[in-house]
Amino acid sequence: MIFEEKHLYHIYNQGNNRQRIFFTRDNYVFFLKKIRPYILPYADILAWCLMPNHFHLMVSVTHQMSNSKMTRTFSDSIAILLRSYTRAINNQEIRTGALFKPHTQAVCLNESKGITPAFFNTAFGTSLNVHITEKEYPQVCWNYIHNNPLSAGLVSRPEDWEFSSYRDYFCGRNGKLINKDRAIELGLYSSGLYSSDGVFRCIL
């Protein structure tokens, strides 16, 4: 993966052979704690969602390389995060081998050469929407990430899923991972006046 500063990316990976990557609530929390040292030095997080067998991060890259003497790229840091998490889960589950698919995907959201069609999960499989302009694509991705648990049938409302940034934007949770000011600056969010599907609601 090659990242460029001041660009937006949708980063995602899933369990090898679609296997689970989170087995308990503590696993989700542990992964989130690892995001801090491995992602935040390189990028502002605009949206995130952890699902039983995959994860999504939408980021705005601030630094491509680390500032330490031991120079590490953002791509290296993501790989180290996943390897470290895999070791912990393999110990927990008494298993061996790869937990994630070999190649983490990173789609550039604000450069036409990097844009792929927007994708949506439906009851009939993945549906592609090819009529998304470059300007609209970041918003489509932001909405998609927050609605992923709903689309997957895990919850009836996006706010019912604990492990996404939806609650940080729309339910008053004071999460420390997202950069809400950057999301507002990019026009992805407007001070909690509406939800990601256009209707404000958060009844927990």
C-alpha positions in Angstrom: 0.0 0.0 0.0 1.3 3.4 -0.9 -0.2 6.3 1.0 0.0 10.0 0.1 -0.3 12.8 2.6 -3.6 14.9 2.6 -5.4 12.1 0.8 -8.4 10.1 2.1 -8.4 6.3 2.2 -10.8 3.5 3.0 -8.7 0.8 4.7 -10.2 -2.6 5.2 -9.4 -6.3 5.7 -11.3 -9.4 6.7 -10.7 -12.7 8.3 -8.8 -15.3 6.2 -11.5 -17.4 4.5 -14.0 -15.0 6.0 -13.3 -16.4 9.5 -14.0 -14.4 12.7 -11.4 -12.0 13.9 -13.2 -10.8 17.0 -14.4 -13.5 19.4 -15.2 -11.5 22.6 -16.0 -7.9 23.5 -12.5 -7.7 24.9 -11.1 -8.5 21.5 -12.8 -5.5 20.0 -11.5 -3.2 22.8 -8.0 -4.6 22.4 -8.0 -3.9 18.7 -9.2 -0.4 19.2 -6.4 0.2 21.8 -3.9 -1.0 19.2 -5.2 1.5 16.6 -3.9 4.4 18.7 -0.2 3.8 18.5 -0.2 2.3 15.0 -2.7 4.5 13.1 -3.0 7.9 14.8 0.7 9.0 14.3 0.0 8.8 10.6 -3.6 9.7 10.0 -6.7 11.3 11.3 -9.5 8.7 11.6 -12.8 9.9 10.2 -14.8 6.8 10.6 -14.3 3.2 11.8 -16.3 0.0 12.2 -15.2 -3.3 13.6 -17.4 -6.3 12.5 -17.1 -9.9 13.6 -15.0 -10.9 10.6 -13.7 -7.6 9.2 -12.9 -4.0 9.9 -13.2 -0.6 8.1 -11.2 2.6 8.7 -11.6 5.8 6.8 -8.6 8.0 7.3 -7.0 11.3 6.2 -3.3 10.8 6.0 -1.2 13.3 7.8 2.3 11.6 7.7 3.4 8.9 5.4 6.5 8.1 7.4 7.2 8.0 11.1 9.3 10.7 12.8 11.4 8.3 14.8 15.0 7.4 14.0 13.7 3.9 13.0 11.8 5.1 10.0 8.5 3.2 9.4 5.9 3.8 6.8 2.2 4.0 7.4 1.8 0.7 5.5 4.4 -1.0 7.7 2.6 0.2 10.8 -0.7 -1.3 9.6 1.0 -4.6 9.0 2.6 -4.6 12.4 -0.8 -3.8 14.0 -2.4 -6.8 12.3 0.5 -9.2 13.1 0.5 -8.2 16.7 -3.3 -8.6 17.0 -3.0 -12.0 15.2 -0.5 -13.3 17.7 -2.8 -12.3 20.6 -5.8 -14.0 19.1 -3.8 -17.1 18.1 -2.7 -17.5 21.7 -6.3 -16.9 23.0 -7.9 -19.3 20.6 -5.1 -21.9 20.6 -4.7 -21.6 16.9 -1.9 -21.0 14.3 -1.7 -19.4 10.9 -3.0 -16.3 9.3 -6.0 -14.5 10.9 -6.4 -11.8 8.2 -6.4 -12.0 4.4 -2.8 -11.4 3.1 -3.4 -8.0 1.6 -5.0 -5.2 3.4 -6.9 -3.0 1.0 -6.6 0.8 0.9 -8.8 2.7 -1.6 -8.0 6.3 -2.3 -11.3 8.3 -2.0 -10.4 11.7 -3.3 -8.3 11.0 -6.4 -10.2 9.7 -9.5 -7.5 7.2 -10.5 -7.9 5.5 -7.1 -11.7 5.4 -7.0 -13.5 2.2 -7.4 -17.3 1.9 -7.6 -19.1 2.4 -4.3 -20.3 -0.9 -2.9 -23.3 -1.9 -0.8 -24.2 -5.2 0.9 -27.7 -6.4 0.1 -29.7 -9.5 0.8 -28.6 -10.6 -2.7 -24.9 -10.0 -2.3 -22.8 -6.9 -3.0 -24.3 -4.3 -5.2 -22.1 -1.8 -7.0 -23.0 1.9 -7.7 -20.9 3.2 -10.5 -22.5 6.6 -10.7 -20.6 8.2 -7.8 -18.6 11.3 -8.5 -15.1 11.9 -7.0 -16.6 14.6 -4.7 -19.4 12.4 -3.5 -17.3 9.2 -2.9 -15.9 10.2 0.5 -19.5 10.8 1.8 -20.7 7.5 0.4 -17.8 5.6 2.1 -18.4 7.4 5.4 -22.1 6.5 5.3 -21.3 2.9 4.2 -19.0 2.3 7.1 -21.5 3.6 9.7 -24.3 1.6 8.2 -22.3 -1.6 7.7 -23.7 -3.4 10.9 -27.2 -2.6 9.8 -26.6 -3.8 6.2 -25.1 -7.0 7.5 -28.2 -7.6 9.6 -26.4 -7.5 13.0 -28.6 -4.7 14.3 -31.8 -2.9 13.4 -30.3 0.6 13.9 -26.7 1.7 13.4 -26.6 3.2 16.9 -27.2 -0.3 18.3 -23.7 -1.5 17.2 -21.2 -0.6 19.8 -18.1 -0.9 17.7 -18.3 1.9 15.2 -17.8 5.6 15.3 -21.5 6.2 14.7 -22.1 6.7 18.4 -19.3 9.2 18.6 -21.0 11.4 15.9 -24.6 10.9 16.7 -25.1 9.6 20.3 -22.9 11.8 22.4 -20.2 9.2 23.1 -16.9 11.0 23.6 -14.7 8.6 21.6 -11.1 9.6 21.2 -10.2 7.9 17.9 -12.1 10.1 15.5 -11.1 13.6 14.4 -14.6 15.2 14.3 -13.3 18.6 13.3 -11.6 17.1 10.3 -14.9 15.3 9.3 -16.7 18.7 9.6 -14.0 20.4 7.5 -14.5 17.8 4.8 -18.2 18.1 4.9 -18.8 14.6 6.1 -20.6 15.6 9.3 -22.5 18.6 10.4 -22.5 19.0 14.2 -24.8 16.0 14.9 -27.9 17.5 13.2 -28.5 14.4 11.1 -27.5 10.8 11.1 -25.6 9.1 8.3 -28.8 8.1 6.5 -30.2 11.7 6.8 -32.4 11.1 9.9 -31.2 12.0 13.4 -31.9 9.3 15.8 -30.1 7.8 18.8 -32.4 6.0 21.3 -30.2 3.6 23.2 
